[in-house]
Amino acid sequence: MIRLSKRMSKALRHQPERVGLTLDPAGWVPVTDLLTALGISEADMLEVVARNDKNRFTIVGDRIRANQGHSVEVDLGLPTATPPDQLFHGTVAQHLDDIMRDGLRPMSRHDVHLSPDRETARRVGARRGRPLVLTVDARAMHENGHEFRLSANGVWLTQHVPASYLATP
């Protein structure tokens, strides 16, 4: 299931053309197209969608898309939202100096991804080694005009987090 989830993510977030898919402007693709492109069963796809701990995918009617994390151009149509006072970002120590100099940048994605709680951020950071969780002063950012959007799976998105809004543990 993990392998299939990664294949689905690659097809729906990063390289749809590699498997012959064309995402619509909002990132949607017909479920049947995804099944054919990946050579998988509907049951396996539905299991991945249901069991994915990060709720990476959404199915509406006969279409599916990734909830966020795209490196290809899409407009998820998420409205701006008022964030909680604090959000969190999981990383590893080797990136800390760059982050504290340049802030959090989206890198190859469209937005910076922020977690609503420390534990989720810790799990995100743990994918790359020993995790380090940064605290984001989201309230101050919002008050200073930075926009936030909330994805369908609870991940907060923003274009950039300047270093002045970050606190280390």
N, C-alpha and C positions, 0 to 999 in steps of 0.2 A: 504494500500500500504506500509506503514512503517513496519508493521508486516511481510509482505511478503518479503520486502527488507532485513530485518534482518534474515529471514529464508534462503534466497538465500545466504547471506553473510556467514552464518554459514556453509552451505553446500559447498560453493565454496572457502572458506578461512580457515576454522577451523576444521570442522568435517565431511568431505565428507562420510566417512565410516559409520557414524551414519544413513545416509539415503540410503546407498547402492551404493554410487558413488565412482568411482575411477578416480581421476584426472590424466591426462597425465603429463609427467615431466615438462611441461610449464604451468600447471594449467588449461588446457582446458578439457571440457567434452561435449559430444554431447548434444545439446539442448533437444532432445527427452528424453534422460536419466534424465536430470534435471526435466523436466515436470513430468515424471513418478514418480521419487523419491519423489517429493514434492506434487504430486497430484494436480497440478495447470494447468490452461489453458495457451496456448501460448499467448493469448491476454493479460492476467494478467502479465505474465513474461515480455512481450514487453513493457507494460505500466511502470513497475518498472524500466526497463533499460532506457527508454526514460525520465521518470520524476525524477529519482534519482538526487538530487541536487549536489551530489559529483561524479557523473558519475562513480560509483563503478564497473560497468560491461561493458564488450565488447563482442559483437557478431560478429564473422567472419564466413561467410558461415553457416554451420550447427552446429557450436561450440560456447560455451560461457565460459568466465572466469572472475574472479575478477581481477581488474587492479592492486591491491597491497593490503597489509595488511594481508598476509597469515601467519598463525602460523604453517601450514603444509609445508613440504619441496616441493618447486617448484623453477624453474628457469625461470623467466619471460623473459629472453633474452634481457633485456634492455641495450643498449650501454651506456658507460659512456658519460657524457655531462658536459659542462662548465656551472656552475650555475651563476645566477645573483650575484651581489656583496653582497646582503643581502637576507636571507630567514628568515622565522618566524616559531615559534612553540608555539602553544596554550597549556596551562596547567592551573593548579590551585595553589594557594599559599601553600597549604599543602605539595606539592612536591618540592617546590623551594629550600629548604636547601639541599635535596638529589641531585637535579639536579646541583646546583652550586658546590657541592663537587665532584660528579661522572660524570657530563656531561649528555647528553641525550643518553640513551641506548635503544635498540629496545625492551627490555623486552621480551614478548612472541612472538613477530613478528620477521621477518627477518631483517628489517631495521627501522631506525628512519625516521619518516615522517615529512617533512617540507613543509610549505605553501609559495607560492610566494608573498603573501600580508598579511598585518596585519588583515584585516577583515576576511579572511578565517581562519587564525590562531585563531582569537577571537571566531569564531563559533565552531571550534574544541574544544577549551578549555571550552566553555560554556556547553558542554555536561556533564561536571563533576562538575559544580558549577560556581562561579564567576570567569571569565577567566582572565588570566594573560598572556600576549604575550611577549615572549622572542625573541630577535633579534640575528640571527646567522651571524657571519662574514664569509659568504660562500666563498668570494673571497680569504681571507687568508687561509681558510681550503684547498681550491683547490690548491692554490700556494704552500702549504706545503704537497701536495701529497694525500690528502683525495679525494676519488672518489665519484662522484654523478651520479645518474641516474634519468631520468625524466619519470614518468609513463604516461600512455595514458591519464589520467585525470588531468595532470598538477601538481601532487604531486611529490616533490623532495625526493629522497631516498638516504640515506647514512648509513653506518654501525654504526657510533658513532659520536657524537659531543662532543669533550672535553670541559669542563667548560670554559677553557681559550678563547674559541671562542664565548661565550655567553654574552649578555648584557641584563640586566633587565630594565624595564621601569622606 
